[in-house]
């Protein structure tokens, strides 16, 4: 248990940030899932729209430290490659 007031405040901040980060991680998963479902359905226009929505969310979360920058870049790259392969 925290004894000092600064430690108590740090605990409160940590709990608040954890909740925010959980919501952001959940949103990332939802957006990536939307792209993957559109790819699976074979709908390229829907996949492109979902990718356009997912990419900035992935990049923004990487900037905020929710995920590593290279992890976000890799996810975007792989999704873009799969969407592009649909037209071929």
PDB file of N, CA, C and O in Angstrom, chain B, residues numbered from 101:
ATOM      1  N   UNK B 101       0.844  -1.191   0.000  1.00  0.00           N
ATOM      2  CA  UNK B 101       0.000   0.000   0.000  1.00  0.00           C
ATOM      3  C   UNK B 101       0.881   1.243   0.000  1.00  0.00           C
ATOM      4  O   UNK B 101       1.896   1.301   0.694  1.00  0.00           O
ATOM      5  N   UNK B 102       0.477   2.239  -0.791  1.00  0.00           N
ATOM      6  CA  UNK B 102       1.238   3.478  -0.885  1.00  0.00           C
ATOM      7  C   UNK B 102       1.132   4.264   0.415  1.00  0.00           C
ATOM      8  O   UNK B 102       0.060   4.376   1.011  1.00  0.00           O
ATOM      9  N   UNK B 103       2.260   4.801   0.836  1.00  0.00           N
ATOM     10  CA  UNK B 103       2.294   5.559   2.090  1.00  0.00           C
ATOM     11  C   UNK B 103       2.318   7.064   1.869  1.00  0.00           C
ATOM     12  O   UNK B 103       1.652   7.799   2.597  1.00  0.00           O
ATOM     13  N   UNK B 104       3.053   7.527   0.904  1.00  0.00           N
ATOM     14  CA  UNK B 104       3.161   8.968   0.676  1.00  0.00           C
ATOM     15  C   UNK B 104       2.055   9.445  -0.253  1.00  0.00           C
ATOM     16  O   UNK B 104       1.461   8.673  -1.006  1.00  0.00           O
ATOM     17  N   UNK B 105       1.804  10.739  -0.169  1.00  0.00           N
ATOM     18  CA  UNK B 105       0.745  11.301  -1.013  1.00  0.00           C
ATOM     19  C   UNK B 105       1.128  11.210  -2.492  1.00  0.00           C
ATOM     20  O   UNK B 105       0.265  11.013  -3.347  1.00  0.00           O
ATOM     21  N   UNK B 106       2.403  11.353  -2.788  1.00  0.00           N
ATOM     22  CA  UNK B 106       2.828  11.269  -4.186  1.00  0.00           C
ATOM     23  C   UNK B 106       2.667   9.845  -4.721  1.00  0.00           C
ATOM     24  O   UNK B 106       2.329   9.648  -5.888  1.00  0.00           O
ATOM     25  N   UNK B 107       2.912   8.858  -3.864  1.00  0.00           N
ATOM     26  CA  UNK B 107       2.737   7.466  -4.278  1.00  0.00           C
ATOM     27  C   UNK B 107       1.254   7.143  -4.486  1.00  0.00           C
ATOM     28  O   UNK B 107       0.898   6.386  -5.388  1.00  0.00           O
ATOM     29  N   UNK B 108       0.397   7.723  -3.646  1.00  0.00           N
ATOM     30  CA  UNK B 108      -1.044   7.520  -3.795  1.00  0.00           C
ATOM     31  C   UNK B 108      -1.536   8.137  -5.112  1.00  0.00           C
ATOM     32  O   UNK B 108      -2.357   7.554  -5.821  1.00  0.00           O
ATOM     33  N   UNK B 109      -1.013   9.330  -5.416  1.00  0.00           N
ATOM     34  CA  UNK B 109      -1.389   9.992  -6.657  1.00  0.00           C
ATOM     35  C   UNK B 109      -0.891   9.181  -7.856  1.00  0.00           C
ATOM     36  O   UNK B 109      -1.615   9.030  -8.840  1.00  0.00           O
ATOM     37  N   UNK B 110       0.320   8.667  -7.787  1.00  0.00           N
ATOM     38  CA  UNK B 110       0.874   7.853  -8.876  1.00  0.00           C
ATOM     39  C   UNK B 110       0.016   6.623  -9.114  1.00  0.00           C
ATOM     40  O   UNK B 110      -0.190   6.216 -10.257  1.00  0.00           O
ATOM     41  N   UNK B 111      -0.486   6.027  -8.034  1.00  0.00           N
ATOM     42  CA  UNK B 111      -1.363   4.861  -8.153  1.00  0.00           C
ATOM     43  C   UNK B 111      -2.661   5.225  -8.862  1.00  0.00           C
ATOM     44  O   UNK B 111      -3.133   4.484  -9.723  1.00  0.00           O
ATOM     45  N   UNK B 112      -3.238   6.372  -8.496  1.00  0.00           N
ATOM     46  CA  UNK B 112      -4.472   6.833  -9.144  1.00  0.00           C
ATOM     47  C   UNK B 112      -4.240   7.080 -10.634  1.00  0.00           C
ATOM     48  O   UNK B 112      -5.067   6.710 -11.468  1.00  0.00           O
ATOM     49  N   UNK B 113      -3.117   7.704 -10.958  1.00  0.00           N
ATOM     50  CA  UNK B 113      -2.800   7.990 -12.352  1.00  0.00           C
ATOM     51  C   UNK B 113      -2.607   6.693 -13.135  1.00  0.00           C
ATOM     52  O   UNK B 113      -3.070   6.571 -14.269  1.00  0.00           O
ATOM     53  N   UNK B 114      -1.924   5.732 -12.525  1.00  0.00           N
ATOM     54  CA  UNK B 114      -1.657   4.461 -13.181  1.00  0.00           C
ATOM     55  C   UNK B 114      -2.964   3.736 -13.509  1.00  0.00           C
ATOM     56  O   UNK B 114      -3.116   3.178 -14.596  1.00  0.00           O
ATOM     57  N   UNK B 115      -3.893   3.748 -12.573  1.00  0.00           N
ATOM     58  CA  UNK B 115      -5.190   3.093 -12.793  1.00  0.00           C
ATOM     59  C   UNK B 115      -5.941   3.769 -13.937  1.00  0.00           C
ATOM     60  O   UNK B 115      -6.522   3.097 -14.789  1.00  0.00           O
ATOM     61  N   UNK B 116      -5.927   5.113 -13.950  1.00  0.00           N
ATOM     62  CA  UNK B 116      -6.611   5.863 -14.994  1.00  0.00           C
ATOM     63  C   UNK B 116      -5.987   5.582 -16.360  1.00  0.00           C
ATOM     64  O   UNK B 116      -6.710   5.352 -17.329  1.00  0.00           O
ATOM     65  N   UNK B 117      -4.657   5.596 -16.450  1.00  0.00           N
ATOM     66  CA  UNK B 117      -3.967   5.350 -17.716  1.00  0.00           C
ATOM     67  C   UNK B 117      -4.201   3.918 -18.203  1.00  0.00           C
ATOM     68  O   UNK B 117      -4.328   3.677 -19.404  1.00  0.00           O
ATOM     69  N   UNK B 118      -4.257   2.973 -17.263  1.00  0.00           N
ATOM     70  CA  UNK B 118      -4.490   1.578 -17.627  1.00  0.00           C
ATOM     71  C   UNK B 118      -5.842   1.429 -18.318  1.00  0.00           C
ATOM     72  O   UNK B 118      -5.952   0.731 -19.326  1.00  0.00           O
ATOM     73  N   UNK B 119      -6.862   2.080 -17.783  1.00  0.00           N
ATOM     74  CA  UNK B 119      -8.196   2.017 -18.392  1.00  0.00           C
ATOM     75  C   UNK B 119      -8.200   2.626 -19.791  1.00  0.00           C
ATOM     76  O   UNK B 119      -8.794   2.070 -20.715  1.00  0.00           O
ATOM     77  N   UNK B 120      -7.540   3.758 -19.941  1.00  0.00           N
ATOM     78  CA  UNK B 120      -7.469   4.427 -21.243  1.00  0.00           C
ATOM     79  C   UNK B 120      -6.737   3.548 -22.245  1.00  0.00           C
ATOM     80  O   UNK B 120      -7.173   3.399 -23.387  1.00  0.00           O
ATOM     81  N   UNK B 121      -5.618   2.964 -21.812  1.00  0.00           N
ATOM     82  CA  UNK B 121      -4.822   2.121 -22.698  1.00  0.00           C
ATOM     83  C   UNK B 121      -5.575   0.857 -23.106  1.00  0.00           C
ATOM     84  O   UNK B 121      -5.447   0.395 -24.240  1.00  0.00           O
ATOM     85  N   UNK B 122      -6.363   0.294 -22.181  1.00  0.00           N
ATOM     86  CA  UNK B 122      -7.174  -0.884 -22.509  1.00  0.00           C
ATOM     87  C   UNK B 122      -8.170  -0.544 -23.610  1.00  0.00           C
ATOM     88  O   UNK B 122      -8.359  -1.320 -24.546  1.00  0.00           O
ATOM     89  N   UNK B 123      -8.801   0.615 -23.494  1.00  0.00           N
ATOM     90  CA  UNK B 123      -9.775   1.039 -24.496  1.00  0.00           C
ATOM     91  C   UNK B 123      -9.096   1.235 -25.846  1.00  0.00           C
ATOM     92  O   UNK B 123      -9.646   0.870 -26.885  1.00  0.00           O
ATOM     93  N   UNK B 124      -7.909   1.809 -25.825  1.00  0.00           N
ATOM     94  CA  UNK B 124      -7.184   2.034 -27.077  1.00  0.00           C
ATOM     95  C   UNK B 124      -6.766   0.719 -27.715  1.00  0.00           C
ATOM     96  O   UNK B 124      -6.868   0.565 -28.932  1.00  0.00           O
ATOM     97  N   UNK B 125      -6.295  -0.233 -26.913  1.00  0.00           N
ATOM     98  CA  UNK B 125      -5.903  -1.547 -27.438  1.00  0.00           C
ATOM     99  C   UNK B 125      -7.104  -2.257 -28.046  1.00  0.00           C
ATOM    100  O   UNK B 125      -6.997  -2.895 -29.094  1.00  0.00           O
ATOM    101  N   UNK B 126      -8.241  -2.142 -27.383  1.00  0.00           N
ATOM    102  CA  UNK B 126      -9.472  -2.755 -27.882  1.00  0.00           C
ATOM    103  C   UNK B 126      -9.864  -2.147 -29.220  1.00  0.00           C
ATOM    104  O   UNK B 126     -10.294  -2.859 -30.127  1.00  0.00           O
ATOM    105  N   UNK B 127      -9.718  -0.839 -29.344  1.00  0.00           N
ATOM    106  CA  UNK B 127     -10.064  -0.152 -30.594  1.00  0.00           C
ATOM    107  C   UNK B 127      -9.148  -0.599 -31.718  1.00  0.00           C
ATOM    108  O   UNK B 127      -9.596  -0.794 -32.848  1.00  0.00           O
ATOM    109  N   UNK B 128      -7.861  -0.765 -31.414  1.00  0.00           N
ATOM    110  CA  UNK B 128      -6.909  -1.251 -32.422  1.00  0.00           C
ATOM    111  C   UNK B 128      -7.370  -2.604 -32.944  1.00  0.00           C
ATOM    112  O   UNK B 128      -7.434  -2.827 -34.153  1.00  0.00           O
ATOM    113  N   UNK B 129      -7.691  -3.507 -32.019  1.00  0.00           N
ATOM    114  CA  UNK B 129      -8.107  -4.857 -32.404  1.00  0.00           C
ATOM    115  C   UNK B 129      -9.369  -4.819 -33.255  1.00  0.00           C
ATOM    116  O   UNK B 129      -9.483  -5.557 -34.234  1.00  0.00           O
ATOM    117  N   UNK B 130     -10.316  -3.962 -32.886  1.00  0.00           N
ATOM    118  CA  UNK B 130     -11.568  -3.857 -33.645  1.00  0.00           C
ATOM    119  C   UNK B 130     -11.322  -3.362 -35.058  1.00  0.00           C
ATOM    120  O   UNK B 130     -11.898  -3.886 -36.010  1.00  0.00           O
ATOM    121  N   UNK B 131     -10.471  -2.357 -35.200  1.00  0.00           N
ATOM    122  CA  UNK B 131     -10.187  -1.794 -36.515  1.00  0.00           C
ATOM    123  C   UNK B 131      -9.455  -2.792 -37.403  1.00  0.00           C
ATOM    124  O   UNK B 131      -9.770  -2.922 -38.586  1.00  0.00           O
ATOM    125  N   UNK B 132      -8.478  -3.499 -36.833  1.00  0.00           N
ATOM    126  CA  UNK B 132      -7.733  -4.500 -37.605  1.00  0.00           C
ATOM    127  C   UNK B 132      -8.671  -5.642 -38.001  1.00  0.00           C
ATOM    128  O   UNK B 132      -8.591  -6.154 -39.118  1.00  0.00           O
ATOM    129  N   UNK B 133      -9.551  -6.036 -37.094  1.00  0.00           N
ATOM    130  CA  UNK B 133     -10.510  -7.104 -37.385  1.00  0.00           C
ATOM    131  C   UNK B 133     -11.433  -6.699 -38.529  1.00  0.00           C
ATOM    132  O   UNK B 133     -11.780  -7.529 -39.369  1.00  0.00           O
ATOM    133  N   UNK B 134     -11.832  -5.430 -38.567  1.00  0.00           N
ATOM    134  CA  UNK B 134     -12.710  -4.953 -39.647  1.00  0.00           C
ATOM    135  C   UNK B 134     -12.018  -5.083 -41.003  1.00  0.00           C
ATOM    136  O   UNK B 134     -12.647  -5.458 -41.992  1.00  0.00           O
ATOM    137  N   UNK B 135     -10.725  -4.773 -41.045  1.00  0.00           N
ATOM    138  CA  UNK B 135      -9.977  -4.912 -42.303  1.00  0.00           C
ATOM    139  C   UNK B 135      -9.893  -6.382 -42.696  1.00  0.00           C
ATOM    140  O   UNK B 135     -10.117  -6.733 -43.855  1.00  0.00           O
ATOM    141  N   UNK B 136      -9.570  -7.240 -41.731  1.00  0.00           N
ATOM    142  CA  UNK B 136      -9.420  -8.664 -42.017  1.00  0.00           C
ATOM    143  C   UNK B 136     -10.732  -9.296 -42.467  1.00  0.00           C
ATOM    144  O   UNK B 136     -10.733 -10.161 -43.342  1.00  0.00           O
ATOM    145  N   UNK B 137     -11.841  -8.875 -41.882  1.00  0.00           N
ATOM    146  CA  UNK B 137     -13.147  -9.402 -42.294  1.00  0.00           C
ATOM    147  C   UNK B 137     -13.493  -8.970 -43.716  1.00  0.00           C
ATOM    148  O   UNK B 137     -14.055  -9.748 -44.487  1.00  0.00           O
ATOM    149  N   UNK B 138     -13.156  -7.726 -44.059  1.00  0.00           N
ATOM    150  CA  UNK B 138     -13.415  -7.247 -45.419  1.00  0.00           C
ATOM    151  C   UNK B 138     -12.553  -8.003 -46.428  1.00  0.00           C
ATOM    152  O   UNK B 138     -13.000  -8.298 -47.536  1.00  0.00           O
ATOM    153  N   UNK B 139     -11.315  -8.314 -46.039  1.00  0.00           N
ATOM    154  CA  UNK B 139     -10.434  -9.091 -46.917  1.00  0.00           C
ATOM    155  C   UNK B 139     -11.002 -10.495 -47.100  1.00  0.00           C
ATOM    156  O   UNK B 139     -11.037 -11.027 -48.209  1.00  0.00           O
ATOM    157  N   UNK B 140     -11.444 -11.078 -46.002  1.00  0.00           N
ATOM    158  CA  UNK B 140     -11.998 -12.432 -46.055  1.00  0.00           C
ATOM    159  C   UNK B 140     -13.262 -12.480 -46.908  1.00  0.00           C
ATOM    160  O   UNK B 140     -13.505 -13.458 -47.615  1.00  0.00           O
ATOM    161  N   UNK B 141     -14.064 -11.422 -46.838  1.00  0.00           N
ATOM    162  CA  UNK B 141     -15.296 -11.351 -47.622  1.00  0.00           C
ATOM    163  C   UNK B 141     -15.013 -11.076 -49.099  1.00  0.00           C
ATOM    164  O   UNK B 141     -15.873 -11.303 -49.950  1.00  0.00           O
ATOM    165  N   UNK B 142     -13.815 -10.589 -49.400  1.00  0.00           N
ATOM    166  CA  UNK B 142     -13.449 -10.311 -50.779  1.00  0.00           C
ATOM    167  C   UNK B 142     -13.917  -8.958 -51.282  1.00  0.00           C
ATOM    168  O   UNK B 142     -13.933  -8.718 -52.489  1.00  0.00           O
ATOM    169  N   UNK B 143     -14.293  -8.079 -50.383  1.00  0.00           N
ATOM    170  CA  UNK B 143     -14.786  -6.744 -50.743  1.00  0.00           C
ATOM    171  C   UNK B 143     -13.632  -5.744 -50.650  1.00  0.00           C
ATOM    172  O   UNK B 143     -13.292  -5.270 -49.566  1.00  0.00           O
ATOM    173  N   UNK B 144     -13.034  -5.431 -51.804  1.00  0.00           N
ATOM    174  CA  UNK B 144     -11.845  -4.581 -51.783  1.00  0.00           C
ATOM    175  C   UNK B 144     -12.160  -3.140 -51.392  1.00  0.00           C
ATOM    176  O   UNK B 144     -11.364  -2.517 -50.690  1.00  0.00           O
ATOM    177  N   UNK B 145     -13.282  -2.597 -51.819  1.00  0.00           N
ATOM    178  CA  UNK B 145     -13.607  -1.207 -51.476  1.00  0.00           C
ATOM    179  C   UNK B 145     -13.824  -1.066 -49.969  1.00  0.00           C
ATOM    180  O   UNK B 145     -13.391  -0.093 -49.352  1.00  0.00           O
ATOM    181  N   UNK B 146     -14.500  -2.050 -49.398  1.00  0.00           N
ATOM    182  CA  UNK B 146     -14.718  -2.035 -47.952  1.00  0.00           C
ATOM    183  C   UNK B 146     -13.386  -2.215 -47.211  1.00  0.00           C
ATOM    184  O   UNK B 146     -13.160  -1.592 -46.174  1.00  0.00           O
ATOM    185  N   UNK B 147     -12.512  -3.068 -47.750  1.00  0.00           N
ATOM    186  CA  UNK B 147     -11.202  -3.306 -47.139  1.00  0.00           C
ATOM    187  C   UNK B 147     -10.346  -2.047 -47.186  1.00  0.00           C
ATOM    188  O   UNK B 147      -9.655  -1.726 -46.219  1.00  0.00           O
ATOM    189  N   UNK B 148     -10.390  -1.331 -48.312  1.00  0.00           N
ATOM    190  CA  UNK B 148      -9.630  -0.084 -48.434  1.00  0.00           C
ATOM    191  C   UNK B 148     -10.127   0.960 -47.443  1.00  0.00           C
ATOM    192  O   UNK B 148      -9.333   1.668 -46.823  1.00  0.00           O
ATOM    193  N   UNK B 149     -11.448   1.051 -47.297  1.00  0.00           N
ATOM    194  CA  UNK B 149     -12.027   2.016 -46.359  1.00  0.00           C
ATOM    195  C   UNK B 149     -11.649   1.658 -44.917  1.00  0.00           C
ATOM    196  O   UNK B 149     -11.321   2.534 -44.116  1.00  0.00           O
ATOM    197  N   UNK B 150     -11.699   0.364 -44.601  1.00  0.00           N
ATOM    198  CA  UNK B 150     -11.345  -0.077 -43.245  1.00  0.00           C
ATOM    199  C   UNK B 150      -9.869   0.146 -42.977  1.00  0.00           C
ATOM    200  O   UNK B 150      -9.491   0.515 -41.865  1.00  0.00           O
ATOM    201  N   UNK B 151      -9.029  -0.073 -43.979  1.00  0.00           N
ATOM    202  CA  UNK B 151      -7.594   0.161 -43.828  1.00  0.00           C
ATOM    203  C   UNK B 151      -7.312   1.641 -43.628  1.00  0.00           C
ATOM    204  O   UNK B 151      -6.469   2.010 -42.810  1.00  0.00           O
ATOM    205  N   UNK B 152      -8.006   2.481 -44.364  1.00  0.00           N
ATOM    206  CA  UNK B 152      -7.837   3.929 -44.222  1.00  0.00           C
ATOM    207  C   UNK B 152      -8.241   4.396 -42.826  1.00  0.00           C
ATOM    208  O   UNK B 152      -7.695   5.374 -42.315  1.00  0.00           O
ATOM    209  N   UNK B 153      -9.190   3.705 -42.210  1.00  0.00           N
ATOM    210  CA  UNK B 153      -9.604   4.045 -40.845  1.00  0.00           C
ATOM    211  C   UNK B 153      -8.639   3.468 -39.812  1.00  0.00           C
ATOM    212  O   UNK B 153      -8.394   4.088 -38.776  1.00  0.00           O
ATOM    213  N   UNK B 154      -8.091   2.289 -40.088  1.00  0.00           N
ATOM    214  CA  UNK B 154      -7.239   1.605 -39.115  1.00  0.00           C
ATOM    215  C   UNK B 154      -5.829   2.174 -39.055  1.00  0.00           C
ATOM    216  O   UNK B 154      -5.231   2.235 -37.981  1.00  0.00           O
ATOM    217  N   UNK B 155      -5.297   2.588 -40.190  1.00  0.00           N
ATOM    218  CA  UNK B 155      -3.903   3.034 -40.235  1.00  0.00           C
ATOM    219  C   UNK B 155      -3.603   4.198 -39.288  1.00  0.00           C
ATOM    220  O   UNK B 155      -2.643   4.105 -38.522  1.00  0.00           O
ATOM    221  N   UNK B 156      -4.377   5.291 -39.301  1.00  0.00           N
ATOM    222  CA  UNK B 156      -4.051   6.385 -38.380  1.00  0.00           C
ATOM    223  C   UNK B 156      -4.204   5.997 -36.913  1.00  0.00           C
ATOM    224  O   UNK B 156      -3.496   6.524 -36.055  1.00  0.00           O
ATOM    225  N   UNK B 157      -5.109   5.093 -36.624  1.00  0.00           N
ATOM    226  CA  UNK B 157      -5.284   4.651 -35.236  1.00  0.00           C
ATOM    227  C   UNK B 157      -4.059   3.871 -34.780  1.00  0.00           C
ATOM    228  O   UNK B 157      -3.577   4.062 -33.664  1.00  0.00           O
ATOM    229  N   UNK B 158      -3.554   2.992 -35.644  1.00  0.00           N
ATOM    230  CA  UNK B 158      -2.347   2.230 -35.315  1.00  0.00           C
ATOM    231  C   UNK B 158      -1.157   3.160 -35.104  1.00  0.00           C
ATOM    232  O   UNK B 158      -0.410   3.012 -34.137  1.00  0.00           O
ATOM    233  N   UNK B 159      -0.986   4.118 -36.010  1.00  0.00           N
ATOM    234  CA  UNK B 159       0.153   5.043 -35.918  1.00  0.00           C
ATOM    235  C   UNK B 159       0.043   5.904 -34.664  1.00  0.00           C
ATOM    236  O   UNK B 159       1.032   6.118 -33.962  1.00  0.00           O
ATOM    237  N   UNK B 160      -1.156   6.394 -34.386  1.00  0.00           N
ATOM    238  CA  UNK B 160      -1.354   7.250 -33.220  1.00  0.00           C
ATOM    239  C   UNK B 160      -1.059   6.496 -31.924  1.00  0.00           C
ATOM    240  O   UNK B 160      -0.448   7.039 -31.004  1.00  0.00           O
ATOM    241  N   UNK B 161      -1.499   5.244 -31.863  1.00  0.00           N
ATOM    242  CA  UNK B 161      -1.241   4.451 -30.661  1.00  0.00           C
ATOM    243  C   UNK B 161       0.235   4.124 -30.510  1.00  0.00           C
ATOM    244  O   UNK B 161       0.731   3.995 -29.391  1.00  0.00           O
ATOM    245  N   UNK B 162       0.936   3.990 -31.616  1.00  0.00           N
ATOM    246  CA  UNK B 162       2.384   3.782 -31.542  1.00  0.00           C
ATOM    247  C   UNK B 162       3.055   5.033 -30.988  1.00  0.00           C
ATOM    248  O   UNK B 162       3.986   4.935 -30.189  1.00  0.00           O
ATOM    249  N   UNK B 163       2.594   6.200 -31.403  1.00  0.00           N
ATOM    250  CA  UNK B 163       3.156   7.453 -30.898  1.00  0.00           C
ATOM    251  C   UNK B 163       2.901   7.623 -29.406  1.00  0.00           C
ATOM    252  O   UNK B 163       3.718   8.204 -28.691  1.00  0.00           O
ATOM    253  N   UNK B 164       1.775   7.119 -28.945  1.00  0.00           N
ATOM    254  CA  UNK B 164       1.423   7.249 -27.535  1.00  0.00           C
ATOM    255  C   UNK B 164       2.041   6.163 -26.669  1.00  0.00           C
ATOM    256  O   UNK B 164       1.899   6.185 -25.447  1.00  0.00           O
ATOM    257  N   UNK B 165       2.734   5.205 -27.302  1.00  0.00           N
ATOM    258  CA  UNK B 165       3.430   4.179 -26.538  1.00  0.00           C
ATOM    259  C   UNK B 165       2.577   2.971 -26.192  1.00  0.00           C
ATOM    260  O   UNK B 165       2.984   2.147 -25.374  1.00  0.00           O
ATOM    261  N   UNK B 166       1.407   2.849 -26.794  1.00  0.00           N
ATOM    262  CA  UNK B 166       0.548   1.700 -26.532  1.00  0.00           C
ATOM    263  C   UNK B 166       1.167   0.453 -27.162  1.00  0.00           C
ATOM    264  O   UNK B 166       1.109  -0.642 -26.602  1.00  0.00           O
ATOM    265  N   UNK B 167       1.761   0.646 -28.341  1.00  0.00           N
ATOM    266  CA  UNK B 167       2.471  -0.441 -29.012  1.00  0.00           C
ATOM    267  C   UNK B 167       3.750   0.148 -29.597  1.00  0.00           C
ATOM    268  O   UNK B 167       3.870   1.364 -29.749  1.00  0.00           O
ATOM    269  N   UNK B 168       4.685  -0.707 -29.917  1.00  0.00           N
ATOM    270  CA  UNK B 168       5.951  -0.251 -30.476  1.00  0.00           C
ATOM    271  C   UNK B 168       5.725   0.299 -31.882  1.00  0.00           C
ATOM    272  O   UNK B 168       4.848  -0.168 -32.608  1.00  0.00           O
ATOM    273  N   UNK B 169       6.521   1.290 -32.254  1.00  0.00           N
ATOM    274  CA  UNK B 169       6.401   1.943 -33.557  1.00  0.00           C
ATOM    275  C   UNK B 169       6.548   0.944 -34.706  1.00  0.00           C
ATOM    276  O   UNK B 169       5.807   1.001 -35.687  1.00  0.00           O
ATOM    277  N   UNK B 170       7.500   0.043 -34.574  1.00  0.00           N
ATOM    278  CA  UNK B 170       7.737  -0.924 -35.647  1.00  0.00           C
ATOM    279  C   UNK B 170       6.630  -1.975 -35.707  1.00  0.00           C
ATOM    280  O   UNK B 170       6.341  -2.501 -36.783  1.00  0.00           O
ATOM    281  N   UNK B 171       6.015  -2.285 -34.588  1.00  0.00           N
ATOM    282  CA  UNK B 171       4.889  -3.223 -34.579  1.00  0.00           C
ATOM    283  C   UNK B 171       3.723  -2.633 -35.354  1.00  0.00           C
ATOM    284  O   UNK B 171       3.099  -3.317 -36.165  1.00  0.00           O
ATOM    285  N   UNK B 172       3.430  -1.356 -35.103  1.00  0.00           N
ATOM    286  CA  UNK B 172       2.341  -0.687 -35.807  1.00  0.00           C
ATOM    287  C   UNK B 172       2.644  -0.616 -37.297  1.00  0.00           C
ATOM    288  O   UNK B 172       1.767  -0.859 -38.127  1.00  0.00           O
ATOM    289  N   UNK B 173       3.876  -0.284 -37.632  1.00  0.00           N
ATOM    290  CA  UNK B 173       4.283  -0.193 -39.030  1.00  0.00           C
ATOM    291  C   UNK B 173       4.145  -1.542 -39.729  1.00  0.00           C
ATOM    292  O   UNK B 173       3.691  -1.616 -40.871  1.00  0.00           O
ATOM    293  N   UNK B 174       4.538  -2.598 -39.038  1.00  0.00           N
ATOM    294  CA  UNK B 174       4.454  -3.947 -39.601  1.00  0.00           C
ATOM    295  C   UNK B 174       3.003  -4.346 -39.849  1.00  0.00           C
ATOM    296  O   UNK B 174       2.685  -4.925 -40.888  1.00  0.00           O
ATOM    297  N   UNK B 175       2.120  -4.036 -38.896  1.00  0.00           N
ATOM    298  CA  UNK B 175       0.703  -4.371 -39.052  1.00  0.00           C
ATOM    299  C   UNK B 175       0.100  -3.634 -40.248  1.00  0.00           C
ATOM    300  O   UNK B 175      -0.623  -4.228 -41.047  1.00  0.00           O
ATOM    301  N   UNK B 176       0.398  -2.339 -40.368  1.00  0.00           N
ATOM    302  CA  UNK B 176      -0.125  -1.542 -41.472  1.00  0.00           C
ATOM    303  C   UNK B 176       0.386  -2.087 -42.793  1.00  0.00           C
ATOM    304  O   UNK B 176      -0.369  -2.224 -43.755  1.00  0.00           O
ATOM    305  N   UNK B 177       1.678  -2.396 -42.833  1.00  0.00           N
ATOM    306  CA  UNK B 177       2.296  -2.903 -44.059  1.00  0.00           C
ATOM    307  C   UNK B 177       1.666  -4.218 -44.497  1.00  0.00           C
ATOM    308  O   UNK B 177       1.347  -4.395 -45.673  1.00  0.00           O
ATOM    309  N   UNK B 178       1.489  -5.132 -43.566  1.00  0.00           N
ATOM    310  CA  UNK B 178       0.931  -6.445 -43.899  1.00  0.00           C
ATOM    311  C   UNK B 178      -0.519  -6.340 -44.351  1.00  0.00           C
ATOM    312  O   UNK B 178      -0.937  -7.020 -45.288  1.00  0.00           O
ATOM    313  N   UNK B 179      -1.288  -5.477 -43.675  1.00  0.00           N
ATOM    314  CA  UNK B 179      -2.683  -5.297 -44.072  1.00  0.00           C
ATOM    315  C   UNK B 179      -2.768  -4.661 -45.462  1.00  0.00           C
ATOM    316  O   UNK B 179      -3.573  -5.078 -46.295  1.00  0.00           O
ATOM    317  N   UNK B 180      -1.935  -3.652 -45.702  1.00  0.00           N
ATOM    318  CA  UNK B 180      -1.939  -2.982 -47.004  1.00  0.00           C
ATOM    319  C   UNK B 180      -1.556  -3.953 -48.111  1.00  0.00           C
ATOM    320  O   UNK B 180      -2.131  -3.927 -49.199  1.00  0.00           O
ATOM    321  N   UNK B 181      -0.587  -4.803 -47.826  1.00  0.00           N
ATOM    322  CA  UNK B 181      -0.162  -5.795 -48.809  1.00  0.00           C
ATOM    323  C   UNK B 181      -1.297  -6.765 -49.142  1.00  0.00           C
ATOM    324  O   UNK B 181      -1.503  -7.110 -50.305  1.00  0.00           O
ATOM    325  N   UNK B 182      -2.024  -7.199 -48.125  1.00  0.00           N
ATOM    326  CA  UNK B 182      -3.132  -8.126 -48.342  1.00  0.00           C
ATOM    327  C   UNK B 182      -4.275  -7.461 -49.112  1.00  0.00           C
ATOM    328  O   UNK B 182      -4.907  -8.097 -49.955  1.00  0.00           O
ATOM    329  N   UNK B 183      -4.539  -6.190 -48.825  1.00  0.00           N
ATOM    330  CA  UNK B 183      -5.605  -5.480 -49.529  1.00  0.00           C
ATOM    331  C   UNK B 183      -5.205  -5.273 -50.985  1.00  0.00           C
ATOM    332  O   UNK B 183      -6.029  -5.440 -51.885  1.00  0.00           O
ATOM    333  N   UNK B 184      -3.945  -4.911 -51.221  1.00  0.00           N
ATOM    334  CA  UNK B 184      -3.468  -4.710 -52.580  1.00  0.00           C
ATOM    335  C   UNK B 184      -3.508  -6.011 -53.386  1.00  0.00           C
ATOM    336  O   UNK B 184      -3.793  -5.992 -54.583  1.00  0.00           O
ATOM    337  N   UNK B 185      -3.227  -7.129 -52.734  1.00  0.00           N
ATOM    338  CA  UNK B 185      -3.216  -8.429 -53.410  1.00  0.00           C
ATOM    339  C   UNK B 185      -4.610  -8.845 -53.867  1.00  0.00           C
ATOM    340  O   UNK B 185      -4.748  -9.710 -54.732  1.00  0.00           O
ATOM    341  N   UNK B 186      -5.642  -8.235 -53.291  1.00  0.00           N
ATOM    342  CA  UNK B 186      -7.011  -8.570 -53.680  1.00  0.00           C
ATOM    343  C   UNK B 186      -7.296  -8.188 -55.119  1.00  0.00           C
ATOM    344  O   UNK B 186      -8.070  -8.866 -55.794  1.00  0.00           O
ATOM    345  N   UNK B 187      -6.682  -7.107 -55.604  1.00  0.00           N
ATOM    346  CA  UNK B 187      -6.959  -6.628 -56.960  1.00  0.00           C
ATOM    347  C   UNK B 187      -6.250  -7.460 -58.017  1.00  0.00           C
ATOM    348  O   UNK B 187      -6.657  -7.483 -59.179  1.00  0.00           O
ATOM    349  N   UNK B 188      -5.182  -8.146 -57.605  1.00  0.00           N
ATOM    350  CA  UNK B 188      -4.404  -8.949 -58.566  1.00  0.00           C
ATOM    351  C   UNK B 188      -5.051 -10.282 -58.856  1.00  0.00           C
ATOM    352  O   UNK B 188      -4.520 -11.068 -59.641  1.00  0.00           O
TER     353      UNK B 188
END
